[in-house]
């Protein structure tokens, strides 16, 4: 007797339904192509209308728990995929199922999943990659940046960071710590996003949910401090990194959730919002995070100026940075390199031509912000 080509459980999802789900992915792709190069449309029709509703709805659904749904979902998905791969292989091997049937179903399943997750990711957040640049929205100028400006920005940030650092508590190694525990501290990031003190109109009174600290120590191995997961609307951060890095990552990921997808903008907006945080630890995390980028750019533009400015870094700030250096050095492996390349390719596919170098473009925004401040105080 001929073996049946299809097992009963494969009939559970009719092919028409699968085709529809895949079709949703195709439609999303068409929408993405249409919106590319039309930032004004994206700004009006998505970032300022649809996305804020999605953000608050999904954020409320997932934000009540201190732990990450992303972590749970990814773990379950990995276990389930391994289980599926093993059972399908076994059924082919024991001839309960033909190879052709197994391959056909794997392809159709993969296409369906790609369609669904691609559409969900784009409508749930991803179209924000194509909105107007923050510079344009807020009328900022970043043209012709001079080394003197980089020096001025660095000096200003050092003064800020040095002063704030004095107010903070330290652990036994003399490194900054928060006084309310690691997870409670993450939750406090929201206070800055709700505060009315932020200079930029487009950043005022934005809803963000609580950032989640991940249980598994995976992120440092991938060379990242945090990740925003659009499927659950969760800003996630690694708990192993030093506190100032972790708080800066929380500001960055919350800025992503606010609707700013590009890396340099998330960096800058995380800083611009968190420097108005009611608590000194967040203000410090913001200042030192921005400072690290400003100094990096100044070093490239004028090494002597950078060396002179760095002499004014306070001892406690230097201890914090030494702790960061020690921490990230431990994860400087081939896996981290590979992860960097993946992140680079991912960003480039989504239209961030500079790839991982985008993070550093934050400096242009810092200078633009410095010019605005100078202009306003005149
Ligand atoms: Zn980011």
Boltz pocket constraint, residues with backbone or C-beta under 6 A from the ligand:
constraints:
  - pocket:
      binder: B
      contacts: [[A, 226], [A, 252], [A, 256], [A, 261], [A, 263], [A, 266]]
      max_distance: 6.0
